[in-house]
Amino acid sequence: MSKKKIKQPQKDRGNKLTTPNDQQEISPEKAPPVFSLRYLKGEYCLTKCEKDDQVAFA
């Protein structure tokens, strides 16, 4: 039996798709936050928590 290697596909670019390495990295200062308290409303507001819970959160 002969040992033939399978040819690896090109990793640079396809016709319409690019690899994740081609994406520009955004600095943490310019990136939007992953989690924010800004949009909490209604029953999930921090002001609805008891004083002890508010102090523990801070």
N, C-alpha and C positions, 0 to 999 in steps of 0.2 A: 504494500500500500504506500502511496506517496503522501507526504505530509504537505498539503497546500494550505497556505494561510489565507484567511478571508481578508480581502482588502477593506481597510477602515474607510468610512465615508469622510469627506472633507469636513473639517470643523470650523472653517472660516465663515463662509456665508453660503446660503442657498439662493434660489431665485427670488423668493419673497420673504423668507424667514431669516432672522439673524440669531446668533448665539447669545446667551445671557452676558457674556463678556463684552459684547458690543454696546451694552447699555451704559449710559453715563451714570456715574455714582453721584448721588446728591449728598452734600455735606449735612451732618446732623442739625446744624443751625438753620438750614434752609428747608429741611424736610418737615412735613406736617407731623404733629404729634400722633403717636399710636393710640393714646388714650387721653381724653381731656374731660375735665369736670364742667367745662363751659356749657355744654348742652344738656345737662341734667335738669329735668323739670318734674313738676308734680310731686308725687309721693316719693320719688327717689332723690329729692333735693337734700343737700347736706343740712339745711336748716330744720328739716323734719326729724333729724336724729336727736337723741338725748344728749345732754351736755357732756356726759362721760364719753359717749361715742364720738362726739365732735372733737374733744380733746385728744382722744386716742388716734383719730384720723390725722390730726395736725402733727 
